[in-house]
Amino acid sequence: MTLTGNCLCGAVTVTAQAEATPRLRACHCDMCRRHTSGMFVSIETDSATFEGPAQSFRSSEWAERGFCGTCGSTLWYGTVADSARHLSAGLFDNAGGGEMKIEFFVDQCPQGYALSGSHRKMTAAETATLFGGAQ
């Protein structure tokens, strides 16, 4: 399925390929919360192209964060080693029709909110183990 979306101001557009019901992932780590002012929800895509003033910030040894150079909208979380980009679900209408499948750093989720559902929920330690020690 082809998804099309854009940032808040429309200066950056994105076209992505995804499954018919894409998987959504939420992250509650400190960096994601500071970058988005809440959890970062990404949508799993097979490929994506961006047009417009997309920029990135190297937020750690292994990761970068993409944003619109005009309005500052969050575009992606990327891993440097494999050049993977985990796109912001908010770029797409109705989060691309995706379904929540996993939460990372659930033990760092602020008390003020929580996601319901029976999806997988991983602690910081479990997330670090999954990604080889990355936090």
Number of C-alpha atoms within 10 A of each C-alpha: 12 13 19 15 19 21 23 16 12 15 15 22 21 20 17 18 16 19 14 12 12 22 20 23 24 23 23 22 21 15 17 18 16 12 17 13 10 18 24 26 23 25 27 21 20 14 14 16 10 14 11 15 14 21 16 17 12 14 15 13 10 14 19 20 22 23 22 23 15 16 14 15 22 24 27 25 25 21 17 14 9 8 11 15 23 24 26 25 26 20 25 21 12 9 19 24 15 20 14 19 16 17 22 23 21 20 14 14 20 13 7 5 9 10 12 7 9 9 13 11 19 17 17 18 14 15 19 15 12 11 9 9 11 14 16
